[in-house]
Amino acid sequence: MIKIGITCEETASGGRYVARSPGLPLAEMKFRREKQTMVIDHTAIPEEMPVECVDRALMERAVMDARTEKLKIDPVCVLARYTMARHPQWSDVLKQPL
């Protein structure tokens, strides 16, 4: 199993979640904030990393942060939308049902 560390780099209007794993390039999931919503609009995962594993780790962190900050998530990025749809336990943070 791959070891993945997730960090959040924020700006006033959004930011990105970064996935790091020893010896591999970075993966990222970008978001912007619109009122009480985290709009996930881009995910980039290098081919050297297992896409489903990394995307799940990025989304888990986003969901955790959304719950803590009482935000809703709008996954406009196709990969984020796909991952959210596969995990109904995260539906409480969805802005709209998928």
C-alpha positions as CSV (number, residue, x, y, z in Angstrom):
1,M,0.0,0.0,0.0
2,I,1.2,3.5,-0.8
3,K,1.7,6.0,2.0
4,I,0.0,9.3,1.3
5,G,0.3,12.6,3.2
6,I,-2.4,15.3,2.5
7,T,-1.9,18.9,3.2
8,C,-4.1,21.9,2.5
9,E,-2.7,25.2,1.1
10,E,-5.3,27.9,1.4
11,T,-5.7,31.4,0.0
12,A,-8.5,33.9,0.7
13,S,-10.6,32.6,-2.2
14,G,-9.7,28.9,-2.2
15,G,-6.7,26.7,-2.4
16,R,-5.6,23.2,-3.0
17,Y,-5.1,19.8,-1.3
18,V,-1.8,18.3,-2.1
19,A,-1.0,14.6,-1.9
20,R,2.6,13.6,-1.3
21,S,4.1,10.2,-1.3
22,P,7.8,9.4,-1.0
23,G,9.6,9.2,-4.4
24,L,6.5,10.2,-6.4
25,P,5.4,13.5,-7.9
26,L,2.7,15.6,-6.2
27,A,-1.0,15.2,-6.8
28,E,-3.5,18.1,-6.2
29,M,-7.1,18.9,-5.9
30,K,-8.0,22.6,-6.4
31,F,-11.0,24.3,-4.9
32,R,-12.5,27.7,-4.6
33,R,-14.9,29.1,-1.9
34,E,-18.2,30.5,-2.9
35,K,-20.1,31.6,0.2
36,Q,-20.6,28.4,2.4
37,T,-19.5,26.1,-0.5
38,M,-16.2,24.4,-1.4
39,V,-16.3,24.1,-5.2
40,I,-13.8,21.4,-6.2
41,D,-12.9,22.3,-9.8
42,H,-9.7,20.5,-10.7
43,T,-7.9,17.3,-9.7
44,A,-4.5,16.3,-11.1
45,I,-3.0,12.9,-10.3
46,P,0.2,11.8,-12.0
47,E,0.1,8.4,-13.7
48,E,2.8,7.1,-11.3
49,M,0.2,7.3,-8.5
50,P,-2.8,5.0,-8.0
51,V,-5.7,7.3,-9.0
52,E,-8.5,5.8,-6.9
53,C,-6.4,5.7,-3.8
54,V,-5.0,9.2,-4.1
55,D,-8.4,10.7,-5.1
56,R,-10.1,9.1,-2.2
57,A,-7.4,10.4,0.2
58,L,-7.8,13.9,-1.2
59,M,-11.6,13.8,-1.0
60,E,-11.6,12.4,2.6
61,R,-9.5,15.4,3.7
62,A,-11.9,17.8,1.9
63,V,-14.9,16.2,3.4
64,M,-13.3,16.3,6.9
65,D,-12.5,20.0,6.5
66,A,-16.0,20.7,5.1
67,R,-17.6,19.1,8.1
68,T,-15.4,21.0,10.5
69,E,-16.0,24.3,8.8
70,K,-19.7,23.6,8.1
71,L,-19.3,23.9,4.4
72,K,-21.0,22.1,1.5
73,I,-19.0,20.6,-1.4
74,D,-19.9,21.1,-5.0
75,P,-17.7,18.6,-7.0
76,V,-17.6,20.1,-10.5
77,C,-14.4,18.2,-11.3
78,V,-15.3,14.9,-13.0
79,L,-12.9,12.9,-10.8
80,A,-14.1,14.5,-7.6
81,R,-17.8,13.9,-8.6
82,Y,-17.1,10.3,-9.4
83,T,-15.4,9.7,-6.1
84,M,-18.1,11.5,-4.1
85,A,-20.8,9.3,-5.9
86,R,-19.0,6.2,-4.8
87,H,-19.0,7.1,-1.1
88,P,-22.6,7.8,0.1
89,Q,-21.2,8.3,3.6
90,W,-20.1,11.7,2.4
91,S,-23.5,12.8,1.1
92,D,-24.1,15.0,4.2
93,V,-21.6,17.6,2.8
94,L,-22.9,17.6,-0.8
95,K,-24.4,20.8,-2.0
96,Q,-26.8,18.9,-4.2
97,P,-27.4,15.2,-4.7
98,L,-25.4,13.5,-7.4
